[in-house]
Amino acid sequence: MGFGYGRYGSHGTIGIRTGTQINEYDEGLLIIDFLKADSDIILWRGKSTRVVEIHSAPEKIIQDIDQTIEKMLAQFPPDK
């Protein structure tokens, strides 16, 4: 909610604003799982979400994914 007032020449103004603002965006999710050999037991999971820029060049997309993977793997191995 907002409230404001102003003055223009000899006229005064008052404005009141209520409501919410909605922003839409696309979000990508990348998951890396390390599994125990010969089983489906997850030993470690890295997850990252990121806003996806529409119409990005393929090189930019690959660079963003590589940076995301680097950040996720920097957290491996987990602290005991």
C-alpha positions in Angstrom: 0.0 0.0 0.0 1.3 3.4 -0.8 0.2 7.0 -0.1 1.5 10.2 -1.6 0.7 13.8 -2.1 2.0 16.5 -4.3 1.5 20.0 -5.5 1.4 21.4 -9.0 0.9 25.1 -9.2 -2.0 26.1 -7.1 -3.5 22.6 -7.3 -2.9 19.8 -4.8 -2.9 16.1 -5.5 -3.3 13.0 -3.4 -2.7 9.5 -4.6 -3.4 6.2 -3.0 -2.2 2.9 -4.3 -3.1 -0.6 -3.1 -2.6 -4.0 -4.5 0.1 -6.4 -5.5 2.5 -6.6 -8.4 2.9 -9.9 -10.3 6.1 -10.7 -12.1 6.2 -13.8 -14.3 9.5 -15.6 -15.2 10.7 -19.0 -16.3 12.8 -21.0 -13.8 15.1 -23.9 -14.5 15.9 -26.7 -12.1 19.2 -28.7 -12.3 19.6 -31.8 -10.1 22.8 -34.0 -9.8 22.5 -37.2 -7.9 25.4 -39.4 -6.8 24.0 -43.0 -6.3 25.5 -45.9 -4.4 26.8 -48.5 -6.8 24.3 -51.2 -7.8 21.4 -49.5 -6.0 19.1 -46.6 -6.1 20.3 -45.1 -2.8 21.1 -41.4 -3.2 24.4 -40.7 -1.4 24.4 -37.0 -2.3 22.1 -34.6 -4.2 22.9 -31.2 -5.5 20.0 -28.9 -6.5 20.0 -25.5 -8.1 17.3 -23.3 -9.5 17.8 -20.3 -11.6 15.8 -17.8 -13.6 16.0 -18.7 -17.3 16.7 -15.9 -19.7 14.5 -16.3 -22.8 16.3 -16.1 -26.1 19.8 -16.5 -24.7 22.5 -17.6 -27.0 23.4 -21.3 -26.8 26.9 -20.3 -25.6 25.5 -18.3 -22.7 23.2 -21.1 -21.7 26.1 -23.6 -21.6 28.2 -21.1 -19.6 25.4 -20.6 -17.1 25.0 -24.4 -16.7 28.7 -24.9 -16.3 28.9 -22.2 -13.6 25.9 -23.8 -11.8 27.5 -27.2 -11.8 30.8 -25.8 -10.5 29.0 -24.2 -7.5 27.0 -27.4 -6.8 30.1 -29.6 -6.9 32.0 -27.2 -4.7 29.7 -28.4 -1.9 30.7 -32.0 -2.4 31.7 -34.0 -0.4 29.2 -33.0 2.3 30.5 -32.2 5.8 30.1 -35.1 8.2 
